[in-house]
Amino acid sequence: MLRRRSDQRELMDDLNYKGDDLEITLQELDFINKWLGGDQISLSAFSRLASQHKIHSIADLGCGSGKFLSTIKNRFPEVACTGVDANAAIIDYAKKTFPGIEFISENIQDSRFSNRKFDILHCCLFLHHFTDDELIDLFVAFTKQAKVGVIVNDLHRHFLAYHAIALLTRFFSRSGLVRHDAKLSVQRGFKRRELVDILDRAGIKRYQLSWKWAFRWQLIIYTNP
């Protein structure tokens, strides 16, 4: 079950999803990110890049509620923040929740988005939704779009992570989408060798890949010469 990455689609993969529990889902994902260390993983990577370069802009891909960008804006008010999500209902929620931040509804695989440039591209719990071949193409595109670096915060596929999230969501989640997608997200997560192979096939050499609690990968790709 966990030996290989699953290619089964999650409910969240439906870019037109507008379920009644969408807002609850986004709130629960924010809660999980906060209390299982996800936010800190992204923030520490951003701070590392910001200590080395002047950061003017960041785009959060698959931005969800926009909470991460709100945190960046509060700590680094000079940074222009853009949230990107292909689901228009999610973007509507983000705009309502954080009106001071720019949010756009675009598919990152479309040429319209690939022509945009940012200092940093950030992806949290997002890239596991793509196949290995899609990720190779995305990483190649990202290195052309990001002037300073790319931050990836995603799941380590591990049996402890699988069973832990199954228990947590079974007893504490009010969202049918979260209960359905949580275990599947872990099944679509990554082993270290898989990420290294994807990066190698994308021709990416300058990166730092670290394991973080709880069962997360922190990947920083350096795109500035």
Stockholm file with secondary structure:
# STOCKHOLM 1.0

chainA/1-225         MLRRRSDQRELMDDLNYKGDDLEITLQELDFINKWLGGDQISLSAFSRLASQHKIHSIADLGCGSGKFLSTIKNRFPEVACTGVDANAAIIDYAKKTFPGIEFISENIQDSRFSNRKFDILHCCLFLHHFTDDELIDLFVAFTKQAKVGVIVNDLHRHFLAYHAIALLTRFFSRSGLVRHDAKLSVQRGFKRRELVDILDRAGIKRYQLSWKWAFRWQLIIYTNP
#=GR chainA/1-225 SS CCSSCCCCCCGGGCTTCCCTTHHHHHHHHHHHHHHTTHHHHHHHHHHHHHHHSCCCEEEEETCTTSHHHHHHHHHCTTSEEEEECSCHHHHHHHHHHCTTSEEECCCTTSHHHHTCCEEEEEEESCGGGSCHHHHHHHHHHHHHHEEEEEEEEEEBCCHHHHHHHHHHHHHHCCCHHHHHHHHHHHHTCBCHHHHHHHHHHTTCCSEEEEEETTTEEEEEEECCC
#=GC SS_cons         CCSSCCCCCCGGGCTTCCCTTHHHHHHHHHHHHHHTTHHHHHHHHHHHHHHHSCCCEEEEETCTTSHHHHHHHHHCTTSEEEEECSCHHHHHHHHHHCTTSEEECCCTTSHHHHTCCEEEEEEESCGGGSCHHHHHHHHHHHHHHEEEEEEEEEEBCCHHHHHHHHHHHHHHCCCHHHHHHHHHHHHTCBCHHHHHHHHHHTTCCSEEEEEETTTEEEEEEECCC
//
